[in-house]
Amino acid sequence: MGTFLFTRLLIVVLLGVCLGSQLIHCSVTYDRKAIVINGERKILFSGSIHYPRSTPDMWEDLIQKAKDGGVDVIETYVFWNVHEPSPGNYNFEGRNDLVRFMKTVQKAGLYAHLRIGPYVCAEWNFGGFPVWLKYVPGISFRTDNEPFKRAMQGFTEKIVGLMKSEKLYESQGGPIILSQIENEYGAQSKLLGAPGYNYMSWAAKMAVEMGTGVPWVMCKEDDAPDPVINTCNGFYCDAFTPNKPYKPTMWTEAWSGWFTEFGGPIHQRPVQDLAFAVARFIQKGGSFVNYYMVGIFIMEEPISDAQLEALSLPPAMIIAPLDEYGLIRQPKYGHLKELHRAIKMSEKALVSADPIVTSLGSFQQAYVYSSESGNCAAFLSNYDTKSPARVMFNNMHYNLPPWSISVLPDCRNVVFNTAKVGVQTSQMEMLPTNADMFSWESYDEDVSSLDDSSTFSSQGLLEQINVTRDASDYLWYITSVDIGSSESFLHGGELPTLIVQSSGHAVHIFVNGQLSGSSFGTRQNRRFTYTGKVNLRAGTNRIALLSVAVGLPNVGGHYETWNTGILGPVALHGIDQGKWDLSWQKWTYQVGLKGEAMNLVSPNSISSVEWMQASLAAQRQQPLTWHKTYFNAPDGDEPLALDMEGMGKGQIWINGESIGRYWTAYASGNCNGCSYTGGFRPTKCQLGCGQPTQKWYHVPRSWLKPTQNLLVIFEELGGNPSRISLVKRSVTSVCADVTEYHPTIKNWQIESYGKPEEFHSPKVHLRCSPGQAISSIKFASFGTPLGTCGSYQQGTCHAATSYDILEKKCVGKQRCAVTISNSNFGQDPCPNVLKRLSVEAVCAPTNWRG
């Protein structure tokens, strides 16, 4: 009875504390070991899915795939510029429907981490800030500045209030267990000194006082004040410790790859290294890992809604477990899923104790977690980047590949090794669809005349964003020069040179209505100089410079002060008078293009434009040309993309929806091989050198009608739209390569705390996409095969029955499993040799006829 009364009294006291203070939360707290949800410590795996980067129709599938991959939490930034495009006018519809996204996460049975910021970086236009914020009087971003703090607090309160009104915090029965204020501010704070520290402290206090009932975090902020948790971002976070011993060790951005720049190669992070980094973080006491990204799915808007950093990111931003089409990317997805299962098996020991660390060799260690209740988990690590190691642990021998960690949930049996990938590799291809483009029509953007009602003139060169307010990527700078008939170059001399200095990001030079040349900056060097000969004539010459912004900067100290556009000097060289500086003469400006003003991209636009038939347009290959066609939606449900081969640079719309900017710039870099061992940096593992950085652009099926879909292209440089095609992304083959003693979860027997009752041989698992089946076995060898997926070869040892076994087990099925054992292949093809089974199977639609 005494115990019962004490329990009742404790409940009353706790309830009184909860009701009496909004700052104390009874469902989500933390201690030094982990986030504590309803009194239970949790090892949590999280994945970033940014709601505006995909369509609402995709959300449920993406979130479910993340869950199936072992994710507990969905993380997203909140993007101020899409929600408040103008002061006080809010947008939470369509792709910006944050409430619907949170409820979709909740429906899937997952938690959510809401990173409000409201600065997000995120390879997103202006770091997520609306452009109008730049023009608030007296403002200075991300410092102890009253106009900025007032605006930031207003937006933060708007989002928190919306979440509360929909009961989306865990304290209200919702999915949100964590929130973030500010983002990666630590380095900026140190540079600013006292104003930076004061701003950071104010932001933390402001957030906590909102009473969300869940913990707040600040990433890359070493001096985050209590009760805010400081967290780590990076490729590796095993050296990170929180700033107070009573805070958990959290990794808010485990970078699963790196973004791709137009003109740059793809940066691929091997899954063996990513798994090694995560296991190393967990073994050292980490309890929360968020993959940045789990996936990124469609291109940015060309207008201010969702641009990306200048010259930065085609849609394949991150080599993530899900690709930009929402498809599972193997082996990254499957290998991490197995890691998550192995860690979850070890969870009770991991959250209950601190590790005992012992040396197993020069580069080898054991981390052992033992709880009072008898749970035991161990990590065996080999940090050598070149050599495997054979170590002794608990009176047993274990083989560790280089740069790898083995997970032993019972301190005895290995169920996972970070370097041993046993899941399949999927080969994806872009295949033709049955969607033929109807006849193309084209319309030239008239560069010889301007609409006087939309222009204005000024002495000198103006900063671009100050003029456009980011309403368009494009700004015309137009002036004229008078050339006397006696000029030497008109009488056999060398043509004069025009020099244009720009602060970014691209410029097209027109002289008397003809394209004279183009020049571009890079993400690292936005500023560039155009130098080119110009064909001037006697009399008045019209020089028109089309400055093109490719998104706005998203990171850097006070980047809101950075300039864009042509700020000069602009000068002619090589004329009789010497240098002629045009910078301070009269310039006429026009924001945007005529086609934009006439809304040519909309299916409902009414315009008097006279479109030209494609055959004539293809012969001319004009720059600054609009192209349009219609097409019917193709059969099937595979993800779709536009193949923009043959085009240069511009923008794409389908049924009025923006696919985003395209640019078939060719990638330069070093693509000579890749090793998973050793520390990863973006330049280490590069792909696609000598190929267009981005050739395919995702077309969400939800944007299509059954028939008469309008496709509009604006081409800046000149291209042949007849070469554009609609393709579908599909798995064409699947591979697996597994050794006969590959670690398997079935060999874990925690009850016996020792050897399993019987050894479970590993299996090769092959699986085609839904609607597909395995049509044939392209390669199969049990023995010592060589090579990798797509280029396997038989080795010196090969079981003659390999093909027969795989064909019998797999052909005609969507998925199959084959046990790797001598008995399954008739006999041991090479005794006392470690064997492996390598397979490549062809996937085809189930209506395939072979």
Secondary structure, DSSP 8 states (H G I E B T S, - for coil): -HHHHHHHHHHHHHHHHHHH-TT--SSEEE-SS-EEETTEEE-EEEEE--GGGS-HHHHHHHHHHHHHTT--EEEEE--HHHH-SBTTB---SGGG-HHHHHHHHHHTT-EEEEEEES---TT-GGGG--GGGGGSTT--TTSS-HHHHHHHHHHHHHHHHHHHHTT-BGGGTSSEEEEEES-S-HHHHHHH-HHHHHHHHHHHHHHHTT--SS-EEEET-TT--TTSEEEEEES--TT---SSTTS--EEEEEESS----TTS-EE---HHHHHHHHHHHHHTT--EEEEE-S---S---SSTTS--STT---S--S--SB-TTS-B-TTHHHHHHHHHHHHHHTHHHHTT---EEEE-SSSEEEEEEE-TTS-EEEEEEE--SS--EEEEETTEEEEE-SSEEEEETTSS---EETT---S-EEEEEEEE-S------EEEE---S---GGGEEEEES---HHHHHTTS-SEEEEEEEEEE-TT-GGGGT----EEEEEESSSEEEEEETTEEEEEEE--SS---EEEEEE----SEEEEEEEEEE--S---SSTTGGG---S--S-EEEEEETTEEEE-TTSEEEEEES-HHHHTTTT-TT-------EEHHHHHHH--SSEEEEEEE---SSSS-EEEE-TT--EEEEEETTEEEEEEE--B--S--S---SSS---TTTSEE-TTSBS--EEEE-GGG--SS-EEEEEEESS---GGG-EEEEEEEEEEEEEEETT---GGG--TTTTSS-SS----EEEEE--TTEEEEEEEEEEEES-BS-TTS-B--S-B-TTHHHHHHHHHTT-SEEEEE-STGGGSS-SSTTS--EEEEEEEEEETT---
